[in-house]
Structure formats: C-alpha cells, structure tokens
Amino acid sequence: MKRWLRTGRSTMLVVAGWNLFDALLHVVVDMVEPPRIGGNLAVPAAAAVAYLVASPLLAAFAATLAGGAVLGLNLAWVVNEGGIAAPAFVFIAVTLVLLGWAVRRFLQEAPDAARDAAQSWHARTWVRATVAVVAMVGMAAVTFGAALGQAFERQVHNDELVAADYWNDELVILSAGMGFDNIIGVPDDDLESVRDAGGTYYAEPACVEPHDPLVSTFSPATIERGYRGFADYDDGLPIVVSWPVLTSTVQPEDFLFTLNTGEQVVPHSAGLVPNWELNERNVIVVFGDFGNRGRADEPDAVFPVKLEIVDDGTPLVFLGPDGEQSGVGLTWETDATPYDSGPRLVGAKLNHVGEEPEGEGGFGLLENTLLPNDEFALYGGGDFRLRVLTSGGFSPDGLTGVTPDQYEDFFRIHAIGTDGSTVLLSEAGVDYEVAGGTLRVIGLSDLGKPAGDGVYYDDCYAEDADNYIDIILEGDEAAARSITHIEIPAEGDYLPFYNPGGPGPTPFPDVRYTAPGPPDLEPVTIALDDPMRVSTE
C-alpha cells in the first residue's frame, strides 16, 4: 500500500477506487443516497483531472475541490439524517485523509513539474482543469438538489405520525373547496410575471431589516421538490380530513373533482406541505386546473363542486382512533368559490399542553427555517392548547404571516361565566373569571419562531402558513372545561383572514383576489380526558 501512496496520482487512484467501492456497496444494499453518491463520484472526477493535467498544483486544486464536495455533501446528508453510522464515518474519514495525502504529494511534486512544463501546455492545462472543475461543481449541485427532493420524499412520505390530532370519531372530509387560482408553478417572480399570473407583489415590505420583495407565486421547482407531481400556472386546493393521513399513500390520482361545468379533473400534484409536521398531516394540498376567478353567480365561473376520493390502485389511507381506514368513497360538495367567501374554521380542540411538545417537526431543512414554533419555545409552556383547524391557510392579507402576538386582532374565546352567561376572552394577558376558576390567553403558537435573534414580528415574519393555529392558555382545568366556542369576528375592530390568494398589502388594481373569510363561530371539542391523537409505531 505504501508504494501506491508515493505520488499524488497514485494516491488519487487509490481514493477513487475506495469511493467507487463505497458507491457500489450502496447500490448492492439498496441504500442509494444522492449526497453520499455525489461525494463518491466527485473523487474519481478529481482523479481524472489529476491524470489529465501536467501541473501538480492544478491536480492539488482538483483534489481539494473533491474534498470540499465530499465534506459538504456528506454534512448535508448527516443533517438530514440526524446522525451518522460508524461505517459511513469510516468511509468518509478515509476519503478525506487520502485526499489530504494526495494534496500533500502534489505540492511536493510541484517544483520539478513547474520547471519541466512548457508554457503552451500550461495554457491548455488551465482550460482542461476549468472544464473539469465546472463539471464537478455542476455534478455536486445537481446531486444536492436531488438529495433534497429524496430526503423530503423519505421524511415526509414515511407514514410517521406523532400525537397527530384527529377531529372526529368518523372519517369524513371537512372541507375541499378551491383555494385560489393560477399562482402555483409560475417560473419567474418579477413584478410583471407575478401580475400576469394574478398574484400579489409587495416590493418594499415593512420590515425591520431590508428584505427582497414578497410574492404570492410559487415556482415549478418548489412544487416538484415538495409534492408528488408538477405545477404549471395551477390553482391550489386544500383537502381537510378529520383523520391524519398515512403520507406514503398520497398521490394526485387519489382525487377526482367534478366542476360546475360537469367536467371531471385530476390534480397535477399532491402533497403535505405546509401541513408536514408529525402532529398535523390531516390536510392534503393539491394543485391543478380547477377553475377561474369567477364568483358562483357569474355565468362564466368555473370551480369544483364535488370531490371524490377514488381507488388509484394504491388507496389513500388514514389513521384514526380504531386504526387504519381507506378513504376511498369519501365525498364532499360545495356551491361556492373562494372569490365568494374566504377561509373558515372547520375544527377546534382543547388539549393539555403537557410536559414537552409532541410531534413537532418532521423534515430537517424546514425545521431549521421555521421551528421551533411551539408554546414552549414561545412562552415556556402553558396549561392548555386550543388548536384551530382551518379550511385554508390563514393570513392577514394573503401574503404576510400571522404573528404570535395577534390573538386580539383575530380571535376571541367564548366560555361559560360563573352566572351561566357567556364570557368573551378578548384580550391576551388578562385573567378572566369563568365557571370553574380563571383563564388567561397567553398568545398564539404553531406559526413561526419567537421574536429575538434576528426574528421580528413584522411583515417579513416567516410562519408556516399551514391550516393550524394554536391558542395557548393558562388557568384552572375546571375553567378550561367551560370553554364552548372560538370565534373569528372578522369585522369591526377585528381583522378577517385571507387564504394565500388574497390581495397582500399592495394589490394590483386590475386583479381579482380571493375574498376575506366570514365571521365564524366554531364549537370547541374538550379533549382533556381523551386527547384525540394518534401515533404510528
């Protein structure tokens, strides 16, 4: 072996063979992981460069780049996996040590090579090395993109559920109306492209720190990474079901929509984003060509009036209190469009907060961006969590996010008073005397990170934009049992909610946006004795 490590080139041959063996081993055991394979392939590419070029300095540069690719791609893989097994550590460590040895050998060989090399050969060498380096970087970038997609597929479509809420003892569709039109799968996000798609463009957000324009459109690449299928100027439609879904069974072909014209359509794509956390996952979002921006009473309006869950050969399966159940045969009907009326509540459930958050997260990359957003991160805990479930993503205007301090802008809780009358919990931080004791609203959670460390509750606040908002309370358990309803007044001093097709702060005057949500009063299910949650093994 010592003879094989005498020169930089021979060392590169050894490390290339080592990495090809590692890649082949992954194929044999059916554990092909794009980041690791990308790192494996970067090394033979660098070895080829070392044999093509005359300059040891350029060969050393190629080996160094290969080491960076191996380190970067494998670090990304470790972050997504949440750890590293001993065999993988050995393969990666040996690779990095051998690449370091090769670089050292090349640098030792450089003086002699520099004297012997001709000037013209050096010129050609630079061209060859540049092409090789560009190829390696491109390969690494493509591999990393594929890795993200595969990691998302593996982690989100893995059937995992942890303390996921179910909202009804029966498996039913709670809502499945069209959300918004034409803003999904828009290739460009410049002002004209967003305007042409009917989106909203917020050029100068009111934020503490400078920020790029906010737009309501999403690119095709974003959809391809997070959903099964594609999007091309598509409409969005959330399907809210009373039980969480086993995510591996979600496919666009599970859903058949009948339009008011009689035409039947199947979505182009389906997925769990933004309802991807392990304690959520009972809202499936689909994109496709479902209609236009007409209101129901307009003659040219096109919109879905019926959803059927059909058997596509791999039936959609949900998990409820009595175990797994197929969703095939479930239906839901409507006669309204999102341009008539905006999102509303379809469920509300009160649980104990417990000792620690359960089921938070589910995909490493999104966790780093949006989490922690639970009551422990924001308030250090609490006694009770009133989770509301919505028919569509809730936003103050369709573009900016709801912040944890906005309870008083949107909600009020109804409880039974000591004399039997209704007490309205309209302010946060105030103790209310109700039947059974005292209750106090702390604030909202399951939105985004707590303020501080560069996070501000402003128009650039990054929140998860899903179909859940948690209201955190403190107080007596007997008092919590007196809660009867959660209300969205949506008028007077209260703001309405919009779904992601709303106007934003700076709407285009010639574009029709989705309507604001109506005033709403939703009964609260008291789940203090039976938490009404399920988990997979």
N, C-alpha and C positions, 0 to 999 in steps of 0.2 A: 504493500500500500504506500510505503514511503516513497517508492520510485514514482508512483502515479501522482504524487503531490509535489514533485520537484519544480515544475513550471506552472505558470498561470494557466496555460492552455490545458495541460493535463488535469489540473485541479478542476477546471470548468467541465471537463469531460466526466469526471467522477461525480460532481454535484448534479450535472444534467441527468446522468443515469440514475442517481439516487431519487431525483424528483419524478422521473418517468416511472420508476418503480412505485413510488407513492401514489401517483395518479392511477396507474394500472390497478393497484390494490383497491383503491376506492371504487373503481368500476366493477371489479370482481365481487366485492362485498355489497354492491348496490348502495353505496353511500356517496354518490357524486354530489359534491358541494361546490358550487361555482367559485366562491372566493378562494378555496384551497386549491382547486384545479387551476385557477388563473395564476396563482403563485407558482404552482408546479411548472406551468408552461412558460412562464417568464424566464425561468432559468435556462432551459435548452435554447431559447431565443438568444439569450445573452451569450451562451457558449458558441452559438453560430457566429455571432458578431466577433467574438474573440478570435475565431479561426479565419474570418474574412478580412480583418484589418491587420495592417502591419504594425501599427503603433500600440505598444503595450499600455500607453496612457489611455487610449480610447477603449481598449479592452477592459482596463480597470474601471473606466467610467461605465461601461455596459454592465459589468458585474455589480457595481454599486447600485445602478438603477434596478437591477434584478433583485438585489437585497431589499431595496425600498419597496418594490412591488410585493415581494413575499411578506415583508413585515406588515405593510399597510392592509393588504387583502386579508391576511390571517387575523390581524387585530379586529377588523370589521366582522369577520366570522365569529371570533370569540365573543364580541359584544352582543351579536345577535343570538348566539347560543347560550350566553350567560355563563360560560366556563369553557375549560379545555381538558380533554382527556390526556392521560400520560403518553400514549403512543403518538398522538398528534403533536404534543410538545416536543417529543424526541425528534420526529421528522423535521419539524420547523427549526429547532435549535441546531441540528446537524447541518442543515442547509445554510443557515446564517453563518455558522462557524467556517464552513468550507468556502463560502463566498468571500468572507473576510480574508481567509488564507490566500485565495486566488488574487484578490486585490493587492495584497502584500507582495506576492510573487511578481505580479505585473509591474509594480512600482520599482522593484529591484532590477527588473529586466530593462527598464525604460532607457537608461543612459546608452547602452550598447545599441539598442534598436534605433534610438534617435540619430546616432552617428551613421548608421548603415542605410537608413531610409532615404529615398530620393524625394525631392520636393514635389514632383508631379504625383508620385504615389500617395503622398500625404493629402494632396487635394482630393484625389479620388476616395481616399480613406474617409475623409470627413463626410463626403456625400453618403457613402455606404453606412457609416455609423449613424448619421442623422436619420436615414430611412429606417434603420433597424430600431433606433430609439423610439421614433414616432410609432412604429408598428407595435412595440412593446407597450407603450403608454396607451395606445388605442385599444389593444387587447385587454389591458387591465381595466380600462374604463368600461368597455362593453361587458366584461366579466362581472365587474362590480354592480352594474345595472341589473344584469341577470340575477346576481346574488340577492339583491334587494327584493326583486319580484319573487324569487323562490323562497326566500326567508319569510316574506309576508304570506305567501300561499301556505307554507308549512305551519306557521304560528297562528294564523287567523282561521284557516280552514282545517282545524285539527280536532273539532268537536269538543274542545275543552270548555267547561263551564265551571265557575266557582261562585257559589252563593248568588246565582243568577235569579232575578225576580221572575215569578210568574204572576199574572194579574187576574186570573180567573181559573176556577176549577175545571172549566171546559176549554177545549182548544177551539178558539174562534179567531177570525180576522177582526181586528178592532178598527182599522182604517186602511184604505188603499186608494185614496184619491190622488190624482195627478198633482204634483207639487209645483212645477214651473216648466217653462218652455225654452228650448233651443240653446241653453248656455253651457251645456256639457259636451266636451270634445271640440273646443274651439282652439285652433292651432296657435294663434297669436293673441297676446294680451295688451296690444297697444290700443290707444283710445278708439281709433276707427274700427278696429276688429271687434272690440267689445260693444261698441254702439251698433254695428251691423248685426251682431248676434242677439241684440236686445238685452244686454247686460247692463250693469252699472259700474261706473269708473270714478273712483274717489282719488283725484290727482294729488291733493295735499292733505293727507289725514291730520286731524287734530291730535297730535301725539307729543309726548314729552321729548322723545328722541326722533331725529329725522327718519323717515320711512318711505319706501317705494310706494307708488300708487296701489291702492287696494282695488281689486276687481272681483266680480262675481262669477266670471267664467272659469272653466277648468280645461286643461289641455288634454288631448287624446292620450299622451304618455302617462299622465297622472291616473287616468282611469284604467289603463292597461296594467299599471303596477298594482293597483288596489282592488281590482274587480276581475271577475271572470267574464271576458268578452271585450268589446270595444265601444267607442262612442264617437259620433260624428254629428256635431250640432244637435245633440239629443236633448230630450226632455227628461226631467227627474221625477221619480215617484217612489215614496217610501211605503213599504208594506209593514204594518204594525200588527203583530200577532200576540195573543195572550200568553204564549209559552215561548221560551228561548229555543232557538233552532240548533240542531246539530250541523255545524257550519260546513262540514265536508259535503253535505248533500245539496248545497245551494248551487243551482245552475240557472241561467236565463230561461232555459226551456221548461222550467217548472211552472211558469206563469203564462196564462193566456188571458189577454184583455179583449173585451168587446167594446168598440167605440160606439158613440151615439149614432154613427152612420151605418152601423151594422158590420163594419169591417172588424176582423179579428187580427191582433198583432201580438208578437212575442218580443220581449225586451232584447236589446243588443247586448246588455251586460247586467250582471247582478253581483252584489257583494254586501259586506257588513259595515264598511266604513260609512259614516263615522261612529257607528254603534258597535265598536270592535272590542270593548273591554270585556273581561271574563264574567263580570257580574251583570252584563247587559245582554246583547245578542238576540233580542226578540224583534228587531227591526231590520228588515232586508231592504236595501235600496237598489232599485233597478233604473236603467236608462234606456231610452228608445224613442221611437217616433210615435208618441201617444196623442198628439193633438196640436192645437194652436192657442192663441191668446184670447179667443172669443169667450164671452160670457154665455151662460147657459141659455139665455133668452134671445141670443143673437142668431140669425139664420145660418151664418157661416161658421158657427162654433163647432170645433171637433174636440172631443175629450172622452176619456174612458168612462163607461157607465157600469162595467161589471168586470170583476176579476175572478178567475177560476184557477185553483192550483191543480195541475194535471200531472199525470204519470209520464215522465220523460224516460223511463227505464231505470232511473236512479231516484226514487221518490224522495221528496222533501220530508224530513223527519224532525220532530220537535220532542223536547223533553219536558214532562210535566210531573205533577205530584204522584201519578201512578206509573211513571216510566215513559218509554218512548211511544210515539204515536205518529203515524203518517199524516201529512197534511193534505194528501190527495182528496179532492172532493170539496174542500172548503171554498166558499164563495163570499163575495162582498159586492154590494151595489151602491151607486150614488147617482144623483141627478144634478150635481153642482161641479163647478170648476174652481181652481184656485184664484181665478180672476173675479169670482163672485164673492168668495169669503176665504180668509186665510186660515192658518193652523189653529187647532184647538186641543184641549186636553182629552185624552181617551182613558186615562187611568191615574190613580193617586193611592199611595200605600204608605202607611206609617210603621216603621220598624225601630227597634232599639239600635243605637249606634254600636254598642259592643265595646270590646277592649282594643280592637285594631281594625283597620279597613280590610274587607274581604273582597277578593275578586278584582282588585284594581289592576289595570294594565292588561297586557296580552300580546304586545308587539314592541320590541325594544326601541326601534327608531322613533315611533310615535310617542312612546313613554318619555323619552328624553326631551321631546319637544313640548308636550302638553301636560305631563304629570310631574309631581303629584298634584292632584286637584281635589282630594278628598277632605272630609271635615277635620281629620287630624292634622293635615298639612296646613289648612287654612285657619283653624280655630283651636287646635289642640284637642279636638274631640267634640263632645256634646252628649246629650242623653237620647235624642230621638232624631230620626231622619225621615222626613216626609218627601218621598220621591214622586215626582210627577212624570207621566208619560205623555208624549205629545204626538199629534198626527203628522207633524213635520218639524224640521229644525227650527228652533226659536231664535230670533234675532230682533234687536230693537228696530232695525230698518231693512233687513235682508242682507246686510253686508258686514257691519260691525258686530262685535261679540257682546253678549251679556256679561256683566262683571259681578263678582260675588257680593258687592255692596248695593245691588239694585233691587233687593226684595221689595222695598217700599214703592218702587216705580211700577211694578207689575202685579204683585200678589197681595192677597190678604187671606188669612185663615179664619174659618168660622168654627167656633166652639160653643158649647152649652155653658151658660153662666150659672152662677150659684142660685139664681132665682128661676132658672129654666129658660131665660131669654138667650138670644144669640149675642155672643161677644165676638167682635171683629179684631183679630190680631193684625193691625195695620202697620205697626212700626217695629223695627228691629231694635233690640237692646232695651225693651220696655217690659216690665213684669205685668202680666195680665192675670187677674183673679178669675178663675173659671171653676166650674164644678170639679171638685177633687183636688184643688190646690192652685198652683201658679205655673204659668208657662211664659217663656221668653224666646222670641226668634233671635237667633244669633246672626244668620246670614245664609247666603246661597253657596252651594258647592257643586262638584261634578261639572265644572266649567273649565277653568284653567288654573295656572299656578297662583300662589299667593303673591301679593304685592311685595316688592323688595328685590334686591339683587338684579336690577335692570328690568323688572316687571312692573308695569304701571297699569292702573285701571283707566285706560283711555281708549281712543278709537282703534289703536293697534293691539289691544289686548288679545292674545291668542287663546281662544277657548275651543273646546272640542266640537261644538256645533252639532251635537247629537240630539236624540229625541228624549233626553232625560235631563231634569234639573232637580237637585236635592235642596230641600229647605231644612236647615239644622236648627233644632230647638233644645232648650234646657228646661227642666222643671220636674214636676211630680208625675209619676206614672198614672195615677188616677186622673190627673188633669189632662194628660195626653189622651186618655181614653174618651175625653169629652169632645175631641175634635170631630167635626162632622163633614166639613167641605173645605176645598181650596178654591178660591175664586180668582179669576183674572178679570177685573172690572173693565179694562180696555177703553175707558172714557173718563172725562173729567180730568182729574189730576193724574190719572193712571195712563200709562202708555200701552198701546196694543203690541202684539208680537207679529212679526212677518216671517215667512219662510225664506230660503235663500234666493228666491226670485223677486224679492222686494226691491224698492227703489234706491236704497242706500241714502247717504247724506246728500249726494249731488246727482239726482236722476237726470237722464236725458229727457227733455221736454216732449219729444215725439215718440217715446217708447211707453207702451203699457206694461206696468209691472203687476205682480201679484197683489191681491187685496190684503189689508190688515186682518188679523184674527178677530173674531167677535168676542163680546163679553161672554164669559164662560164660568160655570159653577159645576165642579166635579165632586161627587161623593168620595170620601176618603175611607179606604179599607184599613181597619185597625188590625195590623199583623204583629202585635206584641206577644201573643201567645204562640201562634203558628207563623213563623216568619215568611212563609210562602216563597221559598227559594229552593233551587235545585242545583246540584253539582254533579259532574261526571266523575267517574272513579279515576 
